[in-house]
Amino acid sequence: MDGAQTDTTAEKRDGPVNIIMIGMAGSGKTTLMQRINAHLHERKKAPYVVNLDPAVSKLPFQANIDIRDTVDYKQVMSEYNLGPNGGILTSLNLFTTKLDQVMSLIDKRASTTEYFLYDTPGQIEIFTWSASGAIITNTLASSYPTVVVYVVDTPRTASPSTFMSNMMYACSILYKTQLPFVLAFNKTDVVSHGFALEWMSDFEAFQRALQRQEESFMNSLMQSMSLVLDEFYAHLRVCGVSAMTGQGMDEFFDKIGEAVTEYYDEFRPNLERQVEKKRLAEQEQKEEHLKRLMKDLAVSEGKEVDL
């Protein structure tokens, strides 16, 4: 009995993994996508690549599904009289109306593909906080294991203020998506991410770094925020990678594996509970409507009907 249950669990966990790449403009997110793509091709595990950035002019990789094939970003801006951000948001909204077709293509490749990679716009708030971004993320997560990777520009994060800004952004994305999360410090060939690991594990080290920079009202705020984020750091998966040299790819996929385990152990059961709760609520609502209908029929039974 136990053996059969174990086999069933293993079978459920044998599926493709969605990796959603999120990062600020200039963080090297798209270049890292290309490095991951090349890394998987070298290991004969060709991924299925989806581009969700309608404004990108050129991609360093071949996308299997490209939002630009469905939506003309510049035409959207012109037709709806929108700026760059509004154009990206509207393009994502239009693309989301075809999401069922996208999922159909993904389902067809799910049995033969281990990884699905998704590149998102550099204006991360457009994808993270928009309704279309949430629909895409939730649809993917309800079908297959899904991991959010937040890419950080390590050289630009070397000062305590920019580091704290990035950590706050990472924290907000984690709690908005509520999905397994990996923090990838990119460009470690230029600057090692060791300082970031130290600041996240040693509160006093971050305080010393704050004291070395010019005194301002922001210092006290960052001190307080570092204490608040202490719990966030404790459960955060962090790795250092280089999109240029390929350094850290093995560690990156180790973290992805840990995140997939979290998906099956925590996210998936929670999702199933929510679905069951919704089903019971709808069933209860139907029963309540049926009771009201039967009550109305009982009241009106035997009354004459006016012709």
N, C-alpha and C positions, 0 to 999 in steps of 0.2 A: 504493500500500500504506500509506504513512504517512498519506495523507489519510483513508483509511478508518478507520485506528486513531484519528486525532484526532476524527473524527466520533463514533466509538463512545464515546470518553472524554467528549466533550461531552454525549452523550445520557445517559450514566450520571450526570452531574452536574446534570442538569436535573430536580430533584425538590424536594419540599417540605422545609421546615426546622422541626425541633422546637426550641422555646426553652423550657427549664425554668427557671422563676424560683424562686430560693432566697434567703431572707433572714430575719434575726432579726425577732421581733415588734416592730413599731414602726418598722421601717426604711422603710416606705412601699412594700413589695413589691407588694401588691395594687393600690394606687393607681397605681403605675408600670405595672402590667399594663393598667389602664384607659387610661392615656396612650398606651401602645404600640398598644392596640386602636383607639383613636380616630385615632391617627396613620396607621395602615394603612387604616382606613375612608376617611379623607380622600383617600388616594391610590388609592382603588378597588381595594384589595388586602385585602378582608375576611378576617381570620384565622379559624381554627377554634379555639375557646377551650375548655379543659378545666380544671375546678376539682377539685383533689385535696385540698382542705381541708374535712374533714367538720364541723369545729367553727365555721366562720365563720357569723355570724348573717345578714349581708347582703353581697351582692356589688355593686360599682359597675358591673358589666358583665353582659351576658347570656351565660351559659355554654352551649355546645353540648352538652357532657357534664358533668354535675355529680355528684360522688360522693354528695351528699346525696339524690339521687333513688334511689340504690341502697341506701344504708346510713343508718339513723337513729342518729346519734352518741349522743344522750341515751339511747335505748333500749339501745344496746350497753353503755353505762356501767352502766345499771340491771340489765340481764340478767346481765352477767358480774361485777358488783360491782367496777367499775374506777374509777380516778381519771381526771382529764382527759387526761393523757398516755397512759395505758393505753387509754382509749377511742378516742383518735385512732389509735394504733398498730393496735388490733384492727379498727377501721373500714377502715384501709388494707389490712390483711390480707384482710378479707372482699371488698373491692373488687377486689383483685388476682386473686381466683378468677374474676372476670368479665373479665379483661384480654383474653382472646381476642375477646370481643364488642366491646370498645372498639377493638381493633386492626382489626377488620372494618369498623367505622364510619369509622375514620381512612383505611383503604385506599380506601374508596369516594370519599372527598373529596380524596385525594392528587393526582389529576390536575387538579383545578380550584382548589386552595388552595395558596398559596405559603408561608404560615406557620401553624404550629400552636403555640399558647401554652398553657403548663401552669403553673397557680398551685399552690403547695405550702403545707403548714402552716407557721405562724410558728415552731413548735417544730422548728427545722430538723434537730436530731439525730434526730427520729423518722423523717423521710423519708430523710435522708442515710445513716444507719447501720443502718436496719432492712432485713430481708430483702425486704419488700414494696417498699420504695423502690428497692432495687437491681434487683429483677425488673422494675419499671416502667421504670427508666432504661435497663437493658440491652436490654429488648425494643424500646424506641423507637430506641435507637442502632443496633441490628442491622437495622432496617428503613429508616430515613431519617437524613439528617444531623441530629445532635443537639448542641445547645450549652447548656451550663450557665451561667446568669447569676447571680452572687452580688451581691445588692443591699446596699449599705452605707449606714447612716445617717450622712451626712457631719458634721453638727453634733455628734453624740455621739462622733465619732472624732477630734475636734480635739486631745485630749490623747494623749501618746505611749503611755500604758498601754492605753487603749481601742483606739487604732490598732493596736498590736501584737497585741492579742487578736483583732481582726477579721482581721488578716493571717494569723494562725495558723489561724483557722477556715477562711479561704479556701483556704489551702494544704492543709489536711486534706481539704476537699471535692474539690479538684482531684485529689489523689492517690487518693482513694476512688473517684471516678467514672471517672477517667482519660479524661475527655472534653474536647473543646475548651471553653475557659473564658473568660468575660468578667467583669471586675470593674466594677460600675456604682456610682459614688458618687452617691447620690440626694440630693435637697434642696439642690442647688447654688444655688438661688435664695435660700437662707438663709445658707449658708456655702460659699464657693468650695472646690473640692477641690484647689486649687493647692498647699496645704501638704502634702497627701498625695503628690502627684506629686514634690515636692521631696524629701520624706523617703525615697521609694522610689528616687530616682535619685542622692541625695547622702547617703552614710552620715554624714558630719560634721554635716550639717544636723540629722539626727535626734539625734545626740549632743548638740548644743547645746540642742535642745528638751528632752532628758532632764535636762540640767544645770539648766535653769530651773525644773523642778519639784522638790518637796520630796525630799530625799535619803532613799532607802530601799533595802532589800536587793533590791527588784525592779529597780532601775535597772541593776545589773550584769547581771542575767538578761536584761533587754531589750536591752542592748548586745550581748550574745552572740547573742541570737536575731536581731537585725537583720543581723548578719554571715551567719548561717545562711540567712536569707531572701533574701540578695542575688541568688542565682541564680534564685530564684523570681520576683523582681521583673523580672529581665532579660527573661524570656519571657512576661510577663503583659500581657494586653490590658486597658487601663484607659480608662474614659470617665466624664465627669461628666454627669449628667442631672438634670432637675427634673420630677417627676411633676405638679407644680402648674402650671408654665408651659409645659412641653413643650421646654424648652431642652435641647439636646444629642441630640435624636432622630436627626438625620442621622449624627452621629458614632457613635451607638450601633449603627445598622444597618451602618455601615462596619465596625465591629468584629465584628459578627455575620457579615458576608461573609468577613472574614479567618478567623474560626473555622470556617466551612463549608469553606474551602479546606484548612485543617489537617485537617479530618475526612476529606476525600477523599485527601489526600496522605499522612497518617500513620495515623489511626485505622482507616479502612476496610481498607487493605492489611494492617495488623496483625491485624484481626479475621478477615480471610480466611485468613491464615496459621494462626491458631489453629483455625479451623474445619477446615482441611485437615489440620492436625496431629492433631486429634481423630478425623477420619475415618480417617486412616492407622492410628492406634492401635487403633481399633475393628476395622478390617479385619485388622490383625495378630493381634488377640485372637481373631477368628473363625477365622483360619487355624490358629492354635495349637490351638483347641478341635477343629477338624476333624482335625488331625494326631493328637491324642490319641484321637479316636474311631476313626480308621482303624487306629491301633496296637492299640487294645483289640479291634477286630474281627479283626485279624490273629492276635492271641494266642489268641482263643477259637475260631478257625476249625478245624473238624474235630473238635472235642470233642463227646462225646455229651451230650445234654441229658436230665437226669433227668425222668421223667414222674411 
